[in-house]
Amino acid sequence: MAKKISKSRPKRLAVRLGRINTAVIADRLRELHRLGRDPEFERFPASEELFLVLQHVARTASELKQPEDVPVNVVGEAAVLRAKLWQHLREQADAGQLMAVEQGRAAGVPWHHFNEALCVTSKQGAYQKVRRLKAEQVRELYERRSPETARRHEVRMLAEERAERARVVAQERRFPLALRIGRMLVEHQDDFVVTTMSEYWLSEITDTIDHRETALERANFSTFIEGFVREIHQLARERNQPVTTTDEAHRALLLATEFTYQAQPKFPEQTSRSQTADPLPRQGRRTHRARPDQ
């Protein structure tokens, strides 16, 4: 007898309600209960008291009447909105429960102390449930709500954190050089031909050059210079024209370009325009700032 070939079912995507305006929904529920002549309408809770609202509408739903002169299904719409709010609470409850356990664990609480709170019977059960709660918070729509999913996301987050720490350390070592080049760019900022984005990066350099207290702020300063360099070179390529109007600005841009692409530019004591290779094709001198809409 030939075996029956079963077709594999496609994975079902996990759907989340996400953020909703609960106050607007509660206001609509209040209106529906007014239309349905809720016998306890005068005691309808404030929209911000979400759980109390849900308790009230659940208790009085069976007392609602459909008005003859109202086209909407009062009882039916109220039921749908109640279900939506309960789903919202369920999603919020998972996140809140996970946070409580993580804070307790950080304070030294053993796993088995959470057994009753998590409705499990062993410390392994508590651990596995928390991993599933974690997976629910971090998973993509196509991923399962499983401990393995949570573990994959934690590994990825740790890798991203390590990469970011390495970037900050590397860029902070370059900060003294970035600061020196940034001051040159600021000093000659009126001698660059800029458009919207290159002007944005130049303003970031100007606004933050004297306010870099933390390691992250010092590391990010280099990205402002790099952003300015890439944008102004793109402008030069698109228009095939010079982007500096003075030798000093040209020299500052050359050093910033070397800083961006070679990491360690050399600062010559005296460098004339004839002795320095222009990083971009030049067709005469420009003496004006390009407008963003040009």
Sequence and secondary structure as in RCSB ss.txt:
>XXXX:A:sequence
MAKKISKSRPKRLAVRLGRINTAVIADRLRELHRLGRDPEFERFPASEELFLVLQHVARTASELKQPEDVPVNVV
GEAAVLRAKLWQHLREQADAGQLMAVEQGRAAGVPWHHFNEALCVTSKQGAYQKVRRLKAEQVRELYERRSPETA
RRHEVRMLAEERAERARVVAQERRFPLALRIGRMLVEHQDDFVVTTMSEYWLSEITDTIDHRETALERANFSTFI
EGFVREIHQLARERNQPVTTTDEAHRALLLATEFTYQAQPKFPEQTSRSQTADPLPRQGRRTHRARPDQ
>XXXX:A:secstr
                     HHHHHHHHHHHHHHTT TTGGG   TT HHHHHHHHHHHGGG    TT  S HH
HHHHHHHHHHHHHHHHHHHHHHHHHHHHHHHTT  GGGGHHHHT SSHHHHHHHHHHHHHHHH  TTS SSHHHH
HHHHHHHHHHHHHHHHHHHHHHHTHHHHHHHHHHHHHTGGGB   HHHHHHHHHHHHHTT   SHHHHHHHHHHH
HHHHHHHHHHHHHHTS SBSSHHHHHHHHHHHHHHHHS     SS  GGGS  SS   S   S   TT 
